[in-house]
Amino acid sequence: MENPLKSFREEQDALGVRNIPKAAYYGIHTARAMDNFAVSGRTVNVHLLHGLITVKKAAAQAHLQLNTYPAAIARAIVQACDELLAGAYREQFTVDAMQGGAGTSANMNVNEVIANRAIELMGGERGDYSRVHPLDHVNCCQSTNDIYPTALRIAAIGLVRRLSQAFASLQEALQEKEHAFADVLKLGRTELMDALPMMAGQGFGAYAKAVARDRWRLYKVEERLREINIGGTAIGTGLNAPVKYTFLMTDILQDLTGYGLARSEYPMDPTQNMDVFAEVSGLLKAASINLLKISGDLRLLASGPVGGLGELELPAVQAGSSIMPGKVNPVMAEMAGLVAMRVIANDTAVTLAAAGGQLELNAFMPLIADALLESLEVLANAVRLFEERCVRGIRICEQRCYERVENSSALAAALIHHIGYEKSAEVAKRASQEGKTVRQVLLEAQLLPEAELDQILNPYQVTKPGVPGK
């Protein structure tokens, strides 16, 4: 009978000895973290992993130039990083997203996987750390406390750019509807009650302006994300990181990422202060507020088709009910709304975690990373799908919109400068009570000549600045 221990290798750390599966590229530090943090069932965000591996590759390239350790080791580490960045061995990144230790477990997971793959590339067996060591080589001149924030900033920049592009496309789609519906008259509403007439395109123009602000805010916030604390090591003082290494790391990371990264002039600041991530999250919350409002408006305007407003028609993308045949729900607008709610909730987590740091480090960076990167990802996906499968396919029910304006007493507001507020209110009340138009009431009461009424009550004029009829 085969000895089951043969399928394991023995590894040791400061806490003792542990058996690790022979097939595993991770090591003892990862194994302990897997036991300690079996919390959410979700592993570290793939974009953060990509950022961490990118930093490890940059470090190996820097050490290759500085001759810190043998060139063969540095080259093997770089090759291992390239394989991981291409998607290999993804299943070896096993630590839970909700981990204590300010991200040390995620860092060690990456160190061990890179080291063991580099060992293989050099002809050794996994676990033979005399060839390539996770700490002495892969983590050389680094601390979790400078590589984790740096990796998070790299991950966030890429996702911020993607989200900004998604908002740009949504803005364009809304502007197209603004122009397409520019001549369609509809009834405006305040507090869900009839208000002044407006052009349907004007409403979409207002949505486009809100989205444009979101896009601009996200574009500008990247400036703060570009400042990295690499080389600051444990608390930002830079102990064990040569100055040449620190400057070289910044240059190499710029080349690897294509981002305008800059070394912080005061590394202790980004090591302990997480306000930049809170700022990004806050902007995501602001964008989500707009998305929630816009998607809610579209659902309301498209409600019906008989029992609701029915002024818009949203694209039908799937059957809406398992018991009501023919029912179609505004599912894309609903999806956009619920994602917005999730991002708003995530912002609370980021806020609390960013404020929870103490002295020279923030222990809650894993929560910040998990919540922020999730928000960036799901919001970008939601905005793209909302634009493609909802906004671009919106149709307007022109006749119903016009009838609402014609049958509303809202046009009485155009009379204020001609007959005063009180008389205008009486006309509006009578029109509502008797089921007549404002025009009919005015003609019956002979308050104004018909020719003058044609100018004052021209619905296309009351959608523009100025006093109608003057």
KAPEGI-V288668 format. One record per backbone hydrogen bond with DSSP energy under -0.5 kcal/mol. NH is the residue of the N-H (numbers start at 1). CO is the residue of the C=O. Records with the same first field share a line. If there is no record, write none. Layout:
NH = CO  CO
This chain:
4 = 2
6 = 3
7 = 4
8 = 5
9 = 20
11 = 9  18
13 = 16
16 = 13
18 = 11
20 = 9
22 = 7
24 = 21
31 = 27
32 = 28
33 = 29
34 = 30
35 = 31
36 = 32
37 = 33
38 = 35
39 = 37
44 = 95
49 = 45
50 = 46
51 = 47
52 = 48
53 = 49
54 = 50
55 = 51
56 = 52
57 = 53
58 = 54
59 = 55
60 = 56
61 = 57
62 = 58
63 = 59
64 = 60
65 = 61
66 = 62
67 = 63
68 = 63
73 = 70
74 = 70
75 = 71
76 = 72
77 = 73
78 = 74
79 = 75
80 = 76
81 = 77
82 = 78
83 = 79
84 = 80
85 = 81
86 = 82
87 = 84
88 = 83
90 = 87
92 = 89
93 = 90
94 = 92
97 = 42
99 = 97
102 = 363
104 = 101
105 = 100
107 = 103
108 = 104
109 = 105
110 = 106
111 = 107
112 = 108
113 = 109
114 = 110
115 = 111
116 = 112
117 = 113
118 = 114
119 = 115
120 = 116
121 = 117
122 = 118
123 = 120
124 = 119
128 = 125
129 = 127
131 = 128
132 = 128
137 = 133
138 = 133
139 = 134
140 = 137
142 = 139
146 = 143
147 = 143
148 = 144
150 = 146
151 = 147
152 = 148
153 = 149
154 = 150
155 = 151
156 = 152
157 = 153
158 = 154
159 = 155
160 = 156
161 = 157
162 = 158
163 = 159
164 = 160
165 = 161
166 = 162
167 = 163
168 = 164
169 = 165
170 = 166
171 = 167
172 = 168
173 = 169
174 = 170
175 = 171
176 = 172
177 = 173
178 = 174
179 = 175
180 = 176
181 = 177
182 = 179
184 = 181
185 = 183
186 = 198
188 = 186  196
190 = 193
193 = 190
195 = 188
198 = 186
200 = 184
201 = 181
202 = 199
203 = 199
204 = 200
205 = 201
206 = 202
207 = 203
208 = 204
209 = 205
210 = 206
211 = 207
212 = 208
213 = 209
214 = 210
215 = 211
216 = 212
217 = 213
218 = 214
219 = 215
220 = 216
221 = 217
222 = 218
223 = 220
224 = 221
225 = 221
226 = 222
227 = 224
228 = 226  262
232 = 229
235 = 232
236 = 232
238 = 232
241 = 238
242 = 240
246 = 242
247 = 243
248 = 244
249 = 245
250 = 246
251 = 247
252 = 248
253 = 249
254 = 250
255 = 251
256 = 252
257 = 253
258 = 254
261 = 259
262 = 226
264 = 228
267 = 264
269 = 266
270 = 266
271 = 267
272 = 268  269
273 = 269
274 = 272
277 = 274
278 = 274
279 = 275
280 = 276
281 = 277
282 = 278
283 = 279
284 = 280
285 = 281
286 = 282
287 = 283
288 = 284
289 = 285
290 = 286
291 = 287
292 = 288
293 = 289
294 = 290
295 = 291
296 = 292
297 = 293
298 = 294
299 = 295
300 = 296
301 = 297
302 = 298
303 = 300
309 = 300
310 = 303
311 = 301
312 = 301
313 = 395
317 = 315
320 = 327
321 = 327
325 = 323
327 = 324
331 = 329
334 = 330
335 = 331
336 = 332
337 = 333
338 = 334
339 = 335
340 = 336
341 = 337
342 = 338
343 = 339
344 = 340
345 = 341
346 = 342
347 = 343
348 = 344  345
349 = 345
350 = 346
351 = 347
352 = 348
353 = 349
354 = 350
355 = 351
356 = 352
357 = 354
358 = 361
361 = 358
362 = 271
363 = 361
365 = 362
367 = 364
368 = 364
369 = 365
370 = 366
371 = 367
372 = 368
373 = 369
374 = 370
375 = 371
376 = 372
377 = 373
378 = 374
379 = 375
380 = 376
381 = 377
382 = 378
383 = 379
384 = 380
385 = 381
386 = 382
387 = 383
388 = 384
389 = 385
390 = 386
391 = 386
392 = 387
393 = 390
394 = 391
395 = 313
397 = 311
398 = 396
401 = 397
402 = 398
403 = 399
404 = 400
405 = 401
406 = 402
407 = 403
408 = 405
412 = 409
413 = 410
414 = 411
415 = 412
416 = 413
418 = 415
419 = 415
420 = 415  416
424 = 420
425 = 421
426 = 422
427 = 423
428 = 424
429 = 425
430 = 426
431 = 427
432 = 428
433 = 429
434 = 430
435 = 431
436 = 431
438 = 408
441 = 437
442 = 438
443 = 439
444 = 440
445 = 441
446 = 442
447 = 442
453 = 449
454 = 450
455 = 451
456 = 452
457 = 453
458 = 455
459 = 457
461 = 458
462 = 458
464 = 461
468 = 466
470 = 467
